[in-house]
Amino acid sequence: MIGAKNVKGGLVLVSLGLLAGLAMSLYAFEPIVRPPASFEHYDDLPRRLLRLAHIAAVALPLMNVVLGGWIDRIALTRPGKTLASLLLLLGGALVPAALGLQAAWAPARSLHLAGPPVVAFCAGVVLVTVGALRTDFRETLS
C-alpha cells in the first residue's frame, strides 16, 4: 500500500510538529526561557516564520494522513500514486524545515528555501485531486 507511508509518516511528522510547538511555548508570551535575540519580538519576521513553520509542521502532515488513506483507492497509475505520495511526504517534511531555517538564518530568506517544497507538496495534492476526479467512488467505497 503506497498511501500507508503517508499515514505513518504524517503521524510521525505531526508528533514532531507538536513537540516543536511545545518547545516554542517556552518563550511564547510569558517566557520560561529567554528566546534567542532574533526571536525576542513577537512580530519580527524570524518569529513569524517560525510560527508558520510550526503551523506547516502540523497541517501538512495531517493532510498526508488524510490523503494517504485515499491514494491507493484513486484512479492513478502506480507510478502516479508513488509520485503523489513522495511529493506529499517531502513537502510535509521539508516545508517546515525550510521555514525554520529561514527563521533562524537570515541569508536563507533571500534564497526562498521553502518555495520548492511548497510547490512539490501542491503538485502532490493536485495529482491526488486528478486521481480523485477520475475515480468512481461508488465502486471504490463498496
C-alpha angles and dihedrals in degrees: 000000000000097000093054088077089059093049094048095039091046092053091050091049092047089053091051091047091052091049089051088052090053089052090050090052089066089077103020108111110334098027118224088184127025111256121231112272094256090056096044098102117060096220100043116118097246092055092046090051090051091051089049089050089053092050090048090047089062104030100047095048089048088055087052090054093049098042093039090067090058104040094088093048101051128092101259129119117258091255089049092052091046091050093047090049092049094047092050093049095045091048092047091054103033102044094063091040092051092046090049090051091048089051094050101038119045097204089059090064093066090048091058090220094176093059101081096046090047089053090047092051092048090049089053091052091048091051091051089047092052090050091048092050089053093049126096098215093192087074095037097053098044 
